[in-house]
Amino acid sequence: MTPLALFGAAPILTKESHRVWPIVGEEERRAVGRVLDRGILSGPFAPESMALQAEFAQFVGAKHCLLTHCGTSALAIALAAAGVRAGDEVVVPAYSFVATPLAVVHAGAVPVFADVDVATGCIDPAAAEAAVTRRTRAIMPVHMHGGAADLTALLDVARRHDLVVVEDAAQAHGAKHAGRPVGAIGAAGGFSLQSSKNLSAGEGGLFVTNDDAIAAEASSVRNFGQNLAPRDAVDYDPTRPLDGKRDAGATRLGSMYRGNEMMAAFARAQLARLPERTARCQRNAERLSRALAELPGITPPMQPPGRASVHHKFRVHLDPERAGVGVAPEELRDATMAALRAEGLEVVLWQTVPLPAQEVFQHRGEGTGFPQGREEGTDLVANYDPARYPRTRALLGGSLVLFSQSCPLIAQDDAVVDRYAEAFARVWQHREAVVAAWRAAAARTPHA
């Protein structure tokens, strides 16, 4: 058998083998330079922002798009514009990044958790429906890892209970459900432009919808609660970009959620390359998945028929029983991760506990500013008990993520991806020795 780097052999990859994301080229430099030369850095009708909104709306098949300063604010204005109000409940998955439920909190509403499908990591429609109460106003599925949630079933649930579906598409630029790009299939949706995302601008977000009334409401929420209509762009004077004739009075609660021209210009340059990069990423993911599927006990990422992932994250599941290794899933996961990292691979856990286990949800007294549950609503003590989410816990305990935030799959060339398949097969061939070494190292580590 081939020796492992864990036991002294040369690693398959070096740190320098990976390409760091985002990739900054001449197009991005020219785009940012264009902003500086023009001298217009911000504003609701600034040219780069307006152009990005039009281009991204076309990319995802939405009628309306608004640039925001982050993905969380895109979700917050989507919720508010879709009718979520203080004291309402919004059903969210127990597995996601914390921005998902915090966007609900920032809208003044109460996040209510539901378990997920282990295979996809997306919210389980049956669990979401079971979480509905008389206080529920919306369901916010996350297109986890860049793969579409089951929108057909979720929209059915929403119709039965007179709810809206707001899509958290932060990781899913270009992902598809039944042939349609995700984001504006429900009432509204939000994308992120944070540095690790497949479409990056450092920070930023994009709100999308096909509903004219929701778009108008979102535009107001994004701009201090002022009435800001598309027709106001007629009066925009690029020689006086900070001035205008519109009324600056606020008519509803809102904030300053707009993005700026630098992020818009950078994102436009990235968006021009996104279809090509996504196609290569999908080909590499498919090839890597085929290779990993041949290993006993390994399940690569999967998408049900009719859904297409953009593979923002590549989560691999490990089954000790099928692998013939008599250890707990977490132990096999951690031992495998150590061996893969020794081979030079980027391997992370990303999340380690269900969202309700995080301190912000466990300590939410009235003095914290956290929205409080109301009569006829969810029992938050019960709902925020992490033990209620066995499938989320099983997913996190029995899987790892190949590639990292800084070096995601979309950034890597074909040769690096092939080395990942080679390294995983090599480590898996030695899985019993890898586990034994992990146990021996753990036994030598003093416990507090």
N, C-alpha and C positions, 0 to 999 in steps of 0.2 A: 504493500500500500504506500501511496505517496505521503511523505511526512508533511506535517502541518507547521505553519509559522508559529503556532502556539507552543510547539515543542522544539523550536529552534531553526526550522527551515526558513528560506527566504520567502517573504510575502509575495502574493500574486500581484498586488497593486501597491503603489506608493501614494502618499498624500498628494503629490504633484500630478498624479494620473488623472485626477478629477478636475472638471471645469466648474468654477464657482459661478453661481447665479446671483443676479441677472448678468447676462452677457452685454457688455457695453461696447458698441461699435461706433463707426463714423456717423451713422444715421442718428443715433442718440445724441452725439455731440453736436451735430448740426442742428438738431431740433431744439436743444437747450440754448444754443447760440442764437437761434432765430428769436427766441423769447427775449433774450438780453438785448439783442439789436433793436427789437421793436419797442422795448421798454414798458410793455403792458404786462404786469405780473399777476393780476387777479381781476376778479369782477364776474358777475353773473352772466355777462354777455361777452367775455373776453374771447378772442378768436380761437386759440388752441383748445380751450375748454368746449366751446361750441362745436368745433370740428370733431373732437374726440367723442362727444355725446352722439353726434350723428353717425359716426363710423361704428361705434360700439353698438348702437341701436340696430344698425343693419346687420352686424355680426351675429347678434343673438335673436334677430327677428322680432324686435320690440318696437313699438310705436314711439315710446318716449325713453329718454335716458338723461340722468343728471349726475354730474361729477360731484363727489363728496370728499371730505378730507381723510376718511378711512372707511374700511368695509363695515365696521361696527355702526358708524353713523348712517351708512346706506341702509342697513337693516332697521335702525331706529326710525328713520323717516318713512321707510316702507311700512312699518307697523302702524305708525301714527296716521299716515295717509290712507291706509286701508281700514281705518276706523277703530283701532285699538286705543282704549282710553284707560285712565287711572283706575286700578282695581280690577280690570279685566284679567283673565287668565289666558296664557298662550302656551300650548303644548309644544315642547321641544324634546329632542333626543337626549338620553342620558350620556351619550358619547358624542363629543364634539370639542371644539376649542371653547374656552369660557366666554368668548365674545358673543356666542349665540344667546345664552340666557341673559347676559348682561345687557344686550341690546333691548331685550324685553323690559328689564328693570329700568333702563334709561327712558323707555316710553311710558313709565309709570305703572306698568302692568306686572303681573306675577308669573314667573316661569314655572311651569308644571312639567315634570319629567316623565318620559315614557321610554321603555326599553327598546333595543334595536335588534335588527337582524344580524346575527353573528357573521354571516358570509359577506355582506356588503357594508356593514357598519352604519347603515341608514336606519332611520326610525321605522319601527314595525307599525303598519297601519292599524292592526288590531289593538296593539298596545296604546296607540294614540287615541283611538276611539274610546277605549276603556278609561282614559284619563279625562274625558270630556265631562264638564259639569255645567250647571246653569250659568256659571260665571265665564265660561270659555268663550273667547271671541275669535281665536285664530289658532292654526297649526303652523309651525315653522319647521319644515323638514330641512335637513342639511344634506346637500349632495356630497356625501363624505368621500374624501380622497380624490375627488374629481369624478365620481360615479353618480349617476342619477338615482334619486330616491324613487319609490314607487308612487309616482304622482297620480296615476290612474286610480289606485285604491284610496289615496289620501284625498283627492278631489271628491270622490264618492262619499267619504266620511264627512267632508266639509259640507256637501250639499244636504246630507241627511240631517245635519245639526245646525244649519244656517251659519256656517263659519266661513272665514276666508283662509286661504293658503298663501303664506308669504314665504318665498324660497330663500334660504341661505345658500347662495351659490358662490360663496367666497373662494372655494377651491376649484370651481367647475367651469371655467371659461371655455365654452365650446362643447361641453358634455351634452349628450342628447338623450331624450326620452321619446320613444315612438317617432323618431326621425326629426323631432323639433329640438332646437337648442333650449336648455333649461334657463331659468331666470324669470321669464315673463309668462310662463305657462299658467301659474297661479295669478292671484290678484296683483302681486308685485314681487320684486326680488332685489337682492343686494349682492354685489361682487366686491372682492378686495383687490387692491393693487399693491399690497404689502410686498416687501422685497422677495419673499420666498415663492410668491404665487406665479403661476404659469404666465400670467400677464402682470408685469411688475412696473411700478413707478416709484419704488422706495416706500411710499405710503400713499394712500388714496382709496377711494371706493367708487362704485358705480351703481346707482339705483336705476331699475328698469320697470316698465309697466306697459300694458296695452290699453289701459283705462284712462280716458281723458280727465275724469274727475279726480282720480287718485293722483295723476301726474300734477294737476294744478295744486292739490293739497300738499304734495311732497315739495313742490317748488317753494311754497310758502314756509313750510317747516324748515327747509334748508336755509332760508334767508330771513331769520329773525321773526318769523311769523308775519312778514309783510306780504301783501298781494303783489306777486311778481309773475306777470303773464308773458308768454312768448312774444306777444305784440309789442311789449315794451322795448324789444330789441331794435325796433324801427328807429327809436330815438338815440340809439347808442352812437356816440361819437368817439372813434378811436384816438382822436387828438386830445380828448378830455375824458379818458377812460374811467375816472372815478366820479364823474358827475352824471346827472340825469334829471329827468322831469317827473319821474314817478313819485307817488306818495310814499314816504318812508315810515308811516305809522304802522305799528304791529296790530294785526287783527286776531291773532291766535298765538298760542304758545309755540315757540320755535327757538332756533339757535343759529349760530354761524357754522353751518356744516359744509360750506362750499370747499372745493379743492382749489388749486392754484395753477397758473400757466406752466410752471416748470414740470409738475407731475403730468399735466395733460400732454405736453409736447413729448416728454419721454415715453409715456404710454402709447402715444400714436405711433412712434417708431417701433415699439415692441409689438403692437397690434399688427402692423404690416407683415411681420415675420411669424406671427402666431400660428396661422394655418399650417405652414411648412414645418415648424417645430413640433406642433402637436401631432402631425402625421408621422414624423420620425419617432417621436416618443411612443406613440401607439404601436408602431411596428416593433420597436425594441421591447416594449412591455409584453407584447404577444410572444415574441421569441423567448424572452426570459421565462415567461409563464410556462411555456411548453417544456422547457428544460427542467424547471423546478417540479412540475407535475409528475415527472418520471421518478422522483425520489419518494420512497415510502414514508408516509406520515406528513408530507408537505402539501399544503394547499395554497396555490398562488392566488392573487386577487381574481375575483370573478364578477361578472356582470350578467344579470338575467337577460333573456332574449328581449330585444327591443330597447336596450339601454347601452349607451356607449360612454366609456370613461375617458377622461383626458389624463389620468394617472398622475395627479398632483402628488399623491403618496402611493407607495407600493408596499402594502401590508401583506405579510406572509404568515400563514397559520401553521403551527407545528403540533402534531398529535402524538404524544408519547406512546400511546398504546399501539397505534398503527406503525410507529417507528420501531417498536420492539424494545423500547427503553423504559424501564420501570421507575420513572421519576414523576414528580408533579410537573404540570405544564410550565409553571413559572421557572422551575429549575432548569428544564430543558431549554426554555427561551433564553435565560440568562447565560447558560453555558455556551449555547450556540452563538449568541451575540458576541461573547468574548472571543471565541475562535474566529469568527468572521472579521471582527475588528483587527485581530492580529494579522489577518491576511490583507489588510489595507482597505477593507470595505468600509463605507459610511453606513452605519447601522444605528438606529435610534428606537426608543420606545414611543416617543412623541407624547402620549398621554399614559398615565399609570393607574388612574382611579376614575370611577364614574363622576360626572360633573357634580352631582349633589354632595359628594364627599369633600369638595373643596370648602375651605374655611368660610368663604363669603356666604355660602348657603347654610352652613351649620351654625353660624353665629349671626343671626339676622334680627335681633331685637329691635324695638322701636327706635332706640337711640342710634342705630346704624344707618338709618335712611332707607332700609330695604322695605319695599311695599309689603304690607301685611295682608294675610288672607282675610276673606270676608265670609259672611253667612252664605250658605248654599254653595260654597266653593270647596276647593280641595283641602283636605287635611294635610298641611304642609309638613308637619312633624313626620307623618307616615310617608309622604311622597318624597321627602328629602333624606330618607333612610337609604344609604347606598346598598344595603342588603336586598332591596326590592328590585335590583337590576342584575339578575344572574347572567343574562346574556352579554350585557356590557362588560361585566367582570370576566366572563369566560373569554371574550374577545381580547381584552387587554392582557389577561394572564397567559394566553396561549398564542401570542403572535408578536412579531417584531416588524419594523419598517426598514426596508432597504433604501439606501440613499438618505439624504439629510436635508434640512432646511437650506443650508448653504450650498449643497451640492445635490440638487434634486435630479430625478431621472431625466427630465426634459433637457437638462444642460449637457448630458453625457453623450459621447459618440458611441458608435456601434461596438468598437473594440472594447471599451470599458465595460459596457453592459455584458458582453460575452465573457469577460473575466469574472464578473459577478456570478454567472452561471457556473463557471469552472470552479470558483472558490467555494460556492455553496455545496456543490457535489463533493468536493474534496473533504470539506468539514463533515458533511453528512456521512461519508464513508467511515469516518472515525468517530461517530457520535458517542459511542459508548466510552471511548477513551477521553473524549472532550468532557463528558459529564463527570467521569471519575476525577479528572484534573480539577474541574470546577469544585467538586465536593472537597477535595483535598485542600484547595486553596481556602475555601470557606472555613474548614476546620482549623486552619492555622490563623484565621483572622480573629482577633480578640473582640468579644461582644461587650457593648456598654452595659 
